[in-house]
Amino acid sequence: MMCSIALLGRRLFRRFSCFSGISRFVCSRNYCRNGVNEGFDDIERILKEVWKNPETDSIYEKLELENGHDGHSLRNFSAKRSYFAAVRSDADRVLEILKQDGPGYDTKAALDDLRIRVSGVLVREVLLGILKEINYVNKNRCAKVAYKFFTWSGEQENYRHTASSYHLIMEVFAESDEFKAMWRLVDEMIEKGFPTTARTFNILICTCGEAGLARKVTERFIKSKTFSYRPFKHSFNAILHSLLVVKQYRLIEWVYQQMLIDGHSPDILTYNILMCVKYRLGKLDQFHRLLDEMGRSGFSPDFHTFNILLHVLGKGDKPLAALSLLNHMKEVGCDPSVLHFTTLMDGLSRAGNLDGCKYFFDEMIKHGCRPDVVCYTVMITGYIEGGKLNKARELFDDMIIKGQMPNVFTYNSIMRGLCMEGKFKEACLMLNEMESRGCNPNFLVYNTLVSNLRNAGKLYQAHEVIRHMVEKGQYVHLVSKFKGYKRC
């Protein structure tokens, strides 16, 4: 397999000579590197952003605003703004009542007394408000009050739940680990004539995959006659795409075989997903065969295909082949973006080639690509891993000067580097600095500080960090992760 990676650079031009045309996608970038994942999470995350199901909550809102809630048009901007303000005010009143739900309190009667007009926008605002409040401690209560509101709103005159409303209540149940309730909602949707969509499957698989029910969910959707798989070419692509979200790689292979048996041909999205999977599973020969097959089938590499290949070349420490690929991208009209450079640099840094990272970082800037917070974080993390704290700090200062504010992952890398150098006081001060910049530390940051302080025998300082976290009311349900900590 390692030989296969080594040959990839030489194979690229031979393979790409048969490709013509490039498809472009606009996608969001998120970055999470914690030293545990294999670096391919970024590629998968990009693929996950390819689809935006047209059946979204905003569609209902748009229709409602265009038609007007009482038959009059609300196309006027000020009228729309006034309408949304009124709905949010009503949603706040509903949420206040739901907070009082409990023995002896008639929640439904209190909601009736509000005498508010129920609409898709109102239901969305209320359920989103509940979603934001869910945590480990209150999840059961949140699920209960959300469904109580969902039932009540569905009984009101001149209102009927939409598929989007069902998806939102399903998300509440998903966050609350209410698996059976989610299945009941799917059955109810089907009974009422709503099609189950790629979004329905995505919500279910993200939750049920962790509970070991992924195969069951997948088989049900493959056999379903009510599965509306837009905007995908066919239902199998919708399923493959969603399975990527929960990293069900073996199941993806099985679904692909079922897809071929059913007579469906793969498209560019299918190939991209499969290449991610084969690389993840270490099946590099199959990875190469897929790349050949894609070319023979007449598909040109798109934005994401190039990104996947740059990751493979970076991780395999093949900077010359990567440079050739970047030049080829320009020749075929796909100018490398900051995302492509970042993906390559991330792979090279994981391979320990910091000189290669710096070269492509400089080349990126020369070509007019401005490094973003993700790109800076990749470089900083690479320097920290390589024991070059000073260079990491120089980049950290540079990114702030250039107007790129560090995120929690940037701070986590710098803090870890400071701890590795024994500069624990500076690392702890960095916690205050990030908070002052409006960047709230996540559990990873707290854990980095606590574990390094403990390993250095600085138990009192570690205890203070945990106490600080608890006092801010953050991640209280995860306190038990810190062994030996006793809350006063």
C-alpha positions in Angstrom: 0.0 0.0 0.0 2.8 2.4 0.8 4.2 1.6 -2.7 0.8 2.6 -4.1 1.0 6.0 -2.4 4.5 6.5 -3.7 3.3 5.8 -7.2 0.4 8.2 -6.9 2.5 11.3 -7.9 3.6 9.7 -11.2 0.1 8.4 -12.0 -1.6 11.7 -11.6 -0.8 13.3 -14.9 -1.4 10.1 -16.8 -4.8 9.9 -15.3 -5.8 13.5 -15.5 -4.9 13.8 -19.2 -8.3 12.2 -19.9 -10.2 14.6 -17.8 -11.8 17.8 -19.1 -13.9 20.5 -17.4 -14.1 21.2 -13.7 -17.2 21.4 -11.5 -17.0 24.0 -8.8 -18.8 24.0 -5.4 -19.0 26.6 -2.8 -18.5 25.1 0.6 -17.8 26.1 4.2 -14.6 25.2 6.1 -14.3 23.9 9.6 -11.2 22.6 11.2 -10.7 20.3 14.2 -7.4 18.7 14.9 -6.7 17.1 18.2 -3.9 14.7 17.5 -6.3 11.7 17.4 -8.0 11.8 14.0 -6.2 10.9 10.8 -6.5 14.3 9.2 -9.2 13.2 6.7 -12.0 14.7 8.8 -11.6 18.0 7.0 -12.1 16.4 3.6 -15.2 14.6 4.8 -16.5 17.7 6.3 -16.2 19.5 3.0 -18.1 16.7 1.2 -20.8 16.9 3.8 -21.4 20.5 2.9 -22.0 19.7 -0.8 -25.7 19.1 -0.4 -28.3 21.5 0.8 -31.6 19.9 0.7 -34.2 22.2 -0.9 -36.7 21.1 1.7 -35.4 23.4 4.4 -37.1 25.4 7.1 -36.4 28.6 5.2 -38.6 27.4 2.2 -41.7 27.5 4.4 -40.7 30.8 5.9 -40.3 32.3 2.5 -43.7 31.1 1.3 -45.3 32.4 4.4 -43.7 35.8 4.1 -44.5 36.0 0.4 -48.2 35.2 0.9 -48.6 37.1 4.1 -50.1 35.6 7.3 -53.5 37.2 6.7 -53.6 37.1 2.9 -51.7 40.4 2.5 -48.3 40.6 0.9 -45.3 41.0 3.2 -42.8 41.7 0.5 -42.1 45.1 2.0 -38.8 44.8 4.0 -40.0 46.8 7.0 -43.2 44.7 7.2 -41.1 41.5 7.1 -38.9 42.8 9.8 -41.8 43.8 11.9 -43.4 40.3 11.4 -40.3 38.5 12.5 -39.9 40.7 15.5 -43.5 39.9 16.5 -42.9 36.1 16.0 -39.8 36.2 18.1 -41.6 38.0 20.8 -44.4 35.3 20.7 -41.7 32.6 20.8 -40.1 34.1 23.9 -43.5 34.0 25.6 -44.1 30.4 24.6 -40.6 29.4 25.9 -41.3 31.1 29.3 -44.5 29.0 29.7 -42.7 25.8 28.7 -40.1 26.5 31.4 -42.9 26.4 34.0 -44.1 23.0 32.9 -44.4 20.5 35.7 -46.9 18.8 38.1 -49.9 21.0 38.8 -49.3 23.3 35.9 -51.6 23.2 32.8 -49.1 24.0 30.1 -51.6 23.7 27.3 -54.1 26.0 29.0 -51.4 28.5 29.5 -50.4 28.4 25.8 -54.1 28.8 24.8 -54.3 31.9 27.0 -51.5 33.5 25.0 -53.9 33.7 22.0 -51.1 33.8 19.5 -51.2 32.8 15.9 -49.3 29.6 15.3 -47.2 29.5 12.1 -44.2 27.6 10.7 -41.9 30.4 11.7 -43.1 30.4 15.3 -42.8 26.6 15.6 -39.3 26.9 14.2 -38.3 29.7 16.6 -39.6 27.8 19.7 -38.0 24.4 18.8 -34.7 26.1 18.0 -34.9 27.9 21.3 -35.3 24.5 23.1 -32.5 23.0 21.0 -30.1 25.7 22.2 -30.8 24.9 25.8 -30.4 21.1 25.7 -27.6 19.7 27.8 -26.8 16.4 29.5 -28.8 17.4 32.7 -32.0 18.7 31.2 -32.3 16.6 27.9 -35.3 14.5 29.1 -37.2 17.6 30.2 -36.4 19.4 27.0 -37.7 16.5 24.9 -40.9 16.4 27.0 -41.8 20.1 26.7 -40.8 20.2 23.0 -43.2 17.4 22.2 -45.9 19.0 24.3 -45.6 22.2 22.4 -45.4 20.3 19.1 -48.6 18.5 19.9 -50.4 21.6 21.0 -49.3 23.7 18.0 -50.4 20.9 15.6 -53.9 21.1 17.0 -54.3 24.8 16.3 -56.6 26.1 13.6 -55.2 27.2 10.2 -51.9 25.5 10.9 -50.5 22.1 9.8 -47.0 20.9 10.6 -44.6 20.6 7.7 -41.8 18.1 7.1 -39.4 20.8 8.4 -41.3 21.0 11.7 -41.0 17.2 12.0 -37.3 17.4 11.4 -36.8 20.0 14.1 -38.7 18.0 16.7 -36.6 15.0 15.6 -33.5 16.9 16.2 -34.6 17.7 19.7 -35.2 14.0 20.3 -31.9 13.2 18.7 -30.1 15.6 21.1 -32.1 14.0 24.0 -31.2 10.4 22.9 -34.9 9.6 22.4 -34.4 7.0 19.7 -37.9 5.3 19.9 -39.6 8.7 19.8 -37.7 9.6 16.6 -38.9 6.4 14.9 -42.5 7.1 15.9 -42.2 10.6 14.3 -41.0 9.0 11.1 -44.0 6.7 11.1 -46.3 9.6 11.8 -44.7 11.6 8.9 -45.4 8.8 6.5 -48.9 8.3 7.7 -49.7 12.0 7.1 -48.3 11.9 3.6 -44.9 13.5 4.2 -42.0 12.0 2.3 -38.9 11.0 4.3 -36.0 12.8 2.8 -32.2 12.8 2.9 -32.5 15.2 5.8 -34.7 12.7 7.7 -32.2 9.9 7.1 -29.3 12.2 8.1 -30.9 13.1 11.4 -31.6 9.4 12.1 -28.2 8.1 11.1 -26.3 10.7 13.1 -28.0 9.5 16.2 -28.7 5.9 15.6 -25.3 5.2 14.2 -23.8 5.7 17.6 -26.4 3.3 19.1 -25.4 0.5 16.7 -28.6 0.8 14.7 -27.0 2.2 11.5 -27.5 -1.0 9.4 -31.2 -1.1 10.4 -31.8 2.5 9.5 -30.0 2.1 6.2 -31.9 -1.0 5.2 -35.2 0.7 6.0 -34.5 3.7 3.8 -33.2 1.6 0.9 -36.4 -0.3 0.9 -38.6 2.7 1.6 -41.1 3.7 -1.1 -41.6 7.2 0.4 -38.0 8.2 0.4 -37.6 11.5 -1.5 -33.8 11.7 -2.1 -33.6 15.2 -3.7 -31.2 16.8 -4.6 -29.2 13.7 -5.1 -29.1 11.7 -8.3 -30.6 8.7 -6.6 -31.4 7.4 -3.1 -28.1 5.6 -2.8 -26.1 8.8 -3.1 -28.2 10.4 -0.3 -27.6 7.4 1.9 -23.9 7.2 1.1 -23.5 10.9 1.8 -25.2 10.7 5.2 -23.3 7.6 6.2 -20.1 9.6 5.7 -21.3 12.0 8.4 -21.1 9.2 11.1 -18.1 7.5 9.6 -19.9 4.3 8.8 -17.2 3.2 6.3 -17.9 -0.5 6.1 -21.6 0.2 5.7 -20.8 2.6 2.9 -19.0 -0.2 1.1 -22.1 -2.4 1.5 -24.5 0.3 0.3 -22.3 0.9 -2.8 -22.6 -2.8 -3.7 -26.4 -2.7 -3.3 -26.4 0.4 -5.5 -24.6 -1.5 -8.3 -26.8 -4.5 -7.9 -29.8 -2.2 -8.4 -28.3 -0.9 -11.6 -27.3 2.6 -10.5 -24.1 4.1 -11.9 -21.8 6.2 -9.7 -21.4 9.9 -10.3 -18.7 12.3 -9.2 -20.2 12.6 -5.6 -20.2 8.8 -5.3 -16.6 8.6 -6.4 -15.5 11.3 -4.0 -17.2 9.6 -1.1 -15.8 6.2 -2.0 -12.3 7.5 -2.4 -12.6 9.0 1.1 -13.7 5.7 2.4 -11.1 3.6 0.7 -8.3 5.9 1.9 -9.7 5.8 5.4 -9.7 2.0 5.4 -6.2 1.8 4.0 -7.4 0.2 0.7 -5.1 2.3 -1.5 -5.1 -0.1 -4.5 -8.9 0.3 -4.6 -8.5 4.1 -4.2 -6.3 4.1 -7.3 -8.7 1.9 -9.2 -11.6 4.2 -8.4 -9.6 7.2 -9.7 -8.9 5.3 -13.0 -12.6 4.2 -13.2 -13.8 7.8 -12.7 -11.7 8.9 -15.6 -12.8 6.1 -17.9 -16.4 6.9 -17.0 -15.9 10.4 -18.4 -16.0 12.3 -15.0 -13.6 15.2 -14.5 -12.1 15.8 -11.0 -14.0 18.5 -9.2 -13.1 20.9 -6.4 -13.4 18.0 -3.8 -11.6 15.4 -5.9 -8.5 17.7 -6.1 -8.8 18.4 -2.4 -8.8 14.6 -1.6 -5.8 14.0 -3.8 -3.8 16.9 -2.3 -4.5 15.4 1.2 -3.2 12.0 0.1 -0.1 13.5 -1.5 0.5 15.7 1.6 0.0 12.9 4.0 2.3 10.7 1.9 5.0 13.5 2.0 5.0 14.0 -1.8 5.5 17.8 -2.1 6.8 17.6 -5.7 3.8 15.6 -6.9 1.5 18.0 -5.0 3.2 21.0 -6.8 2.6 19.3 -10.1 -1.1 18.7 -9.2 -1.5 22.4 -8.2 0.0 23.5 -11.6 -2.3 21.0 -13.4 -5.3 22.5 -11.6 -4.5 25.9 -12.9 -4.1 24.5 -16.4 -7.6 23.0 -16.4 -9.2 26.2 -15.0 -9.5 25.2 -11.3 -7.5 27.8 -9.4 -6.3 26.3 -6.1 -8.0 28.0 -3.2 -6.9 28.6 0.4 -8.7 25.3 1.2 -6.6 23.3 -1.2 -3.4 24.8 0.1 -4.5 24.2 3.7 -5.4 20.6 3.0 -2.0 20.0 1.5 -0.2 21.7 4.3 -2.1 19.8 6.9 -1.1 16.5 5.3 2.6 17.6 5.1 2.6 18.7 8.7 1.2 15.4 9.8 4.0 13.8 7.8 6.5 15.9 9.7 7.5 18.0 6.6 7.5 21.5 8.1 9.7 22.9 5.4 7.2 21.8 2.8 4.4 23.4 4.8 6.3 26.7 4.9 7.0 26.6 1.2 3.4 26.1 0.2 2.2 28.7 2.8 4.5 31.2 1.1 3.4 30.1 -2.4 -0.3 30.4 -1.4 0.3 34.1 -0.4 2.2 34.7 -3.6 -0.7 33.5 -5.6 -3.1 35.9 -3.8 -4.7 33.4 -1.4 -5.1 35.1 2.0 -4.5 32.5 4.8 -7.6 32.2 7.1 -7.8 31.1 10.7 -8.0 27.4 9.6 -4.8 27.8 7.6 -2.9 29.6 10.4 -4.1 26.9 12.8 -2.7 24.2 10.6 0.7 25.9 10.5 0.7 26.7 14.2 -0.3 23.1 15.1 2.5 21.8 12.8 5.1 23.9 14.5 3.9 22.9 17.9 4.1 19.2 17.0 7.6 19.8 15.6 8.7 21.4 18.9 9.1 24.9 17.3 7.1 27.0 19.8 8.8 30.3 18.8 7.8 29.9 15.1 4.2 29.0 16.2 4.0 32.1 18.4 5.3 34.3 15.5 2.5 33.0 13.3 0.0 33.4 16.1 1.0 37.1 16.4 1.0 37.5 12.7 -2.5 36.2 12.2 -3.9 38.7 14.8 -2.1 41.5 13.1 -3.6 40.4 9.7 -7.1 40.5 11.2 -7.6 36.7 11.6 -8.8 36.0 15.2 -7.7 32.7 16.7 -10.3 30.1 17.4 -10.4 27.5 20.2 -8.3 25.1 18.2 -5.6 27.8 17.6 -5.5 28.6 21.3 -5.5 24.9 22.3 -2.4 24.3 20.1 -0.5 27.3 21.6 -1.5 26.3 25.1 -0.2 22.8 24.5 3.0 24.2 23.1 3.5 26.4 26.1 2.9 23.5 28.5 5.3 21.3 26.5 8.0 24.0 27.2 7.0 24.2 30.9 5.5 27.6 30.6 2.4 26.8 32.5 1.7 30.3 33.9 1.6 31.7 30.3 -0.6 28.8 29.2 -3.1 29.6 32.0 -3.0 33.3 31.2 -3.8 32.4 27.6 -7.2 31.1 28.9 -8.0 34.6 30.2 -6.8 36.1 26.9 -9.0 34.0 24.7 -12.1 34.8 26.9 -11.3 38.5 26.7 -11.3 38.2 22.9 -14.8 36.6 23.0 -13.5 33.1 22.2 -15.1 30.7 24.7 -12.8 27.7 25.7 -14.2 24.3 24.9 -13.7 21.1 26.9 -10.6 20.3 24.8 -8.9 23.4 25.9 -9.7 22.8 29.6 -8.6 19.2 29.3 -5.3 20.2 27.6 -4.5 22.5 30.5 -5.6 20.2 33.3 -3.8 17.1 31.9 -0.5 18.9 31.3 -0.6 20.6 34.7 -1.3 17.3 36.4 1.5 15.5 34.5 3.8 18.2 35.8 2.7 17.7 39.4 0.9 21.1 39.5 -2.3 19.7 41.1 -3.4 23.0 42.7 -3.2 24.9 39.4 -5.1 22.0 37.6 -7.8 22.2 40.3 -8.1 26.0 39.8 -8.6 25.5 36.0 -11.4 23.0 36.7 -13.0 25.3 39.3 -12.9 28.2 36.8 -14.7 26.0 34.3 -17.4 24.9 36.9 -17.9 28.5 38.1 -18.6 29.6 34.5 -21.2 26.8 34.3 -19.4 25.1 31.3 -19.2 21.4 30.8 -20.3 20.7 34.4 -21.6 17.3 33.2 -18.0 16.4 32.1 -16.3 17.2 35.4 -16.1 13.4 36.2 -13.7 13.1 33.3 -11.1 14.8 35.5 -10.2 12.0 37.8 -9.7 12.9 41.4 -11.5 16.2 41.2 -13.9 16.7 44.1 -16.4 19.6 43.8 -16.6 21.7 46.9 
